């Protein structure tokens, strides 16, 4: 079965398969959904404004090592 996510069409969103599921890099998803140039700053602002989001961030955002532009780096994914 093939699954497509239309909202990402034409945009670069890093992703990987982990435990047989697709996982997406959070800063890439936020950049696509908000047209933000600095999506990491956008995420920090969201966490600062929403204490519940910030409190549960460790359960939402999982650090994984993925290949990006020829190298590997740890990124937060959902």
MIBALO-988894 format. One record per atom (N, C-alpha, C, O): z, y, x. Coordinates in steps of 0.1 Angstrom, whole numbers, padded with zeros to 4 digits, always signed. Layout:
ZYX ...
This chain:
+0000-0012+0008 +0000+0000+0000 +0000+0012+0009 +0008+0013+0018 -0008+0022+0006 -0010+0034+0013 -0003+0046+0006 -0005+0047-0006 +0005+0053+0013 +0012+0064+0007 +0008+0077+0014 +0008+0078+0026 +0005+0087+0006 +0001+0100+0011 +0010+0111+0006 +0014+0110-0006 +0013+0120+0014 +0022+0132+0010 +0013+0144+0010 +0010+0149+0021 +0009+0149-0001 -0001+0160-0002 +0004+0173+0004 -0004+0181+0009 +0017+0175+0003 +0022+0188+0007 +0020+0190+0022 +0020+0202+0027 +0019+0180+0030 +0017+0180+0044 +0002+0181+0048 -0001+0182+0060 -0006+0179+0039 -0021+0178+0042 -0025+0190+0050 -0024+0202+0045 -0031+0188+0061 -0036+0199+0069 -0026+0206+0078 -0029+0214+0086 -0013+0201+0077 -0003+0207+0085 +0002+0196+0095 +0002+0184+0092 +0007+0200+0107 +0012+0191+0116 +0027+0189+0114 +0035+0198+0116 +0031+0177+0110 +0045+0173+0108 +0047+0160+0116 +0041+0150+0113 +0055+0161+0126 +0058+0149+0134 +0066+0139+0126 +0074+0143+0118 +0062+0126+0127 +0069+0116+0119 +0069+0103+0127 +0062+0101+0137 +0077+0094+0123 +0078+0080+0129 +0082+0070+0118 +0088+0074+0108 +0080+0058+0121 +0085+0047+0112 +0098+0042+0119 +0098+0038+0130 +0109+0042+0111 +0122+0038+0116 +0128+0029+0105 +0129+0033+0094 +0131+0017+0109 +0137+0007+0099 +0127+0005+0087 +0132+0005+0076 +0115+0005+0090 +0104+0002+0080 +0103+0013+0070 +0098+0011+0059 +0107+0026+0074 +0105+0037+0065 +0099+0049+0073 +0101+0050+0085 +0092+0058+0066 +0087+0070+0073 +0099+0080+0074 +0106+0082+0064 +0100+0086+0086 +0110+0096+0088 +0102+0108+0094 +0093+0107+0102 +0106+0121+0089 +0099+0133+0093 +0108+0142+0101 +0120+0143+0098 +0103+0150+0110 +0110+0159+0118 +0114+0171+0109 +0105+0178+0103 +0127+0174+0108 +0131+0184+0099 +0125+0198+0101 +0121+0204+0092 +0125+0202+0114 +0120+0216+0116 +0105+0217+0112 +0101+0228+0109 +0098+0206+0113 +0083+0206+0109 +0082+0207+0094 +0074+0215+0089 +0090+0200+0087 +0090+0200+0072 +0094+0214+0067 +0087+0219+0058 +0105+0220+0073 +0109+0233+0069 +0098+0243+0072 +0096+0252+0063 +0092+0242+0083 +0081+0252+0087 +0069+0251+0076 +0064+0261+0073 +0066+0239+0072 +0055+0237+0063 +0059+0242+0049 +0051+0249+0042 +0071+0239+0044 +0075+0243+0031 +0078+0258+0030 +0077+0263+0019 +0082+0264+0041 +0087+0278+0040 +0077+0288+0047 +0079+0300+0046 +0067+0283+0054 +0058+0291+0062 +0066+0299+0072 +0062+0310+0076 +0078+0294+0077 +0086+0300+0086 +0081+0298+0100 +0077+0287+0104 +0081+0309+0108 +0077+0308+0122 +0089+0301+0130 +0086+0294+0140 +0101+0305+0127 +0113+0299+0134 +0121+0291+0124 +0131+0295+0119 +0116+0278+0122 +0122+0270+0112 +0136+0265+0117 +0144+0262+0108 +0139+0265+0130 +0152+0261+0134 +0162+0272+0130 +0173+0269+0126 +0158+0285+0131 +0167+0296+0126 +0169+0295+0111 +0179+0299+0106 +0158+0292+0104 +0159+0291+0089 +0169+0280+0085 +0177+0282+0076 +0169+0269+0093 +0178+0258+0090 +0193+0263+0093 +0202+0260+0085 +0195+0270+0104 +0208+0275+0107 +0213+0284+0097 +0225+0284+0093 +0204+0293+0091 +0208+0302+0081 +0212+0294+0068 +0222+0298+0061 +0204+0284+0065 +0207+0276+0053 +0221+0269+0054 +0229+0269+0045 +0224+0264+0066 +0237+0257+0068 +0248+0267+0068 +0259+0264+0063 +0246+0279+0073 +0256+0290+0073 +0259+0294+0059 +0271+0297+0056 +0249+0295+0051 +0251+0300+0037 +0256+0289+0027 +0262+0292+0017 +0254+0276+0031 +0258+0265+0022 +0268+0256+0029 +0264+0247+0037 +0281+0258+0028 +0291+0250+0035 +0290+0235+0032 +0292+0227+0041 +0286+0231+0020 +0284+0217+0017 +0273+0211+0025 +0274+0200+0029 +0262+0218+0026 +0250+0213+0034 +0255+0212+0048 +0252+0202+0055 +0262+0222+0053 +0266+0221+0067 +0276+0210+0070 +0275+0203+0080 +0285+0207+0060 +0295+0197+0061 +0288+0183+0062 +0292+0174+0069 +0277+0181+0054 +0271+0168+0053 +0259+0167+0062 +0251+0157+0061 +0256+0177+0071 +0244+0177+0079 +0243+0164+0088 +0232+0159+0089 +0254+0159+0093 +0253+0147+0101 +0248+0135+0094 +0243+0126+0100 +0250+0135+0081 +0245+0124+0073 +0231+0126+0068 +0224+0116+0066 +0227+0138+0068 +0213+0141+0063 +0203+0141+0075 +0192+0135+0074 +0207+0147+0086 +0198+0148+0098 +0202+0137+0109 +0213+0138+0114 +0193+0128+0111 +0196+0118+0121 +0188+0120+0133 +0175+0122+0133 +0194+0121+0145 +0187+0123+0157 +0180+0109+0162 +0186+0099+0163 +0167+0110+0164 +0159+0099+0169 +0150+0103+0180 +0146+0115+0180 +0147+0094+0189 +0137+0097+0199 +0123+0094+0194 +0121+0082+0191 +0115+0104+0194 +0101+0101+0190 +0091+0107+0200 +0095+0116+0208 +0079+0102+0201 +0069+0107+0210 +0063+0120+0204 +0058+0120+0193 +0062+0130+0212 +0056+0143+0208 +0048+0148+0220 +0053+0150+0231 +0035+0151+0217 +0026+0157+0227 +0027+0150+0241 +0029+0157+0251 +0027+0137+0241 +0027+0130+0253 +0040+0127+0260 +0041+0120+0270 +0051+0131+0254 +0064+0129+0259 +0074+0125+0248 +0070+0126+0236 +0085+0120+0252 +0095+0116+0242 +0106+0127+0242 +0110+0132+0252 +0112+0130+0230 +0123+0139+0229 +0131+0135+0217 +0126+0130+0207 +0144+0139+0217 +0153+0137+0206 +0150+0148+0196 +0151+0160+0200 +0148+0145+0184 +0147+0155+0173 +0155+0150+0161 +0157+0138+0159 +0158+0159+0152 +0165+0156+0140 +0155+0153+0130 +0145+0160+0128 +0156+0141+0123 +0147+0137+0113 +0154+0134+0100 +0166+0131+0099 +0146+0134+0089 +0151+0130+0076 +0142+0119+0071 +0144+0114+0059 
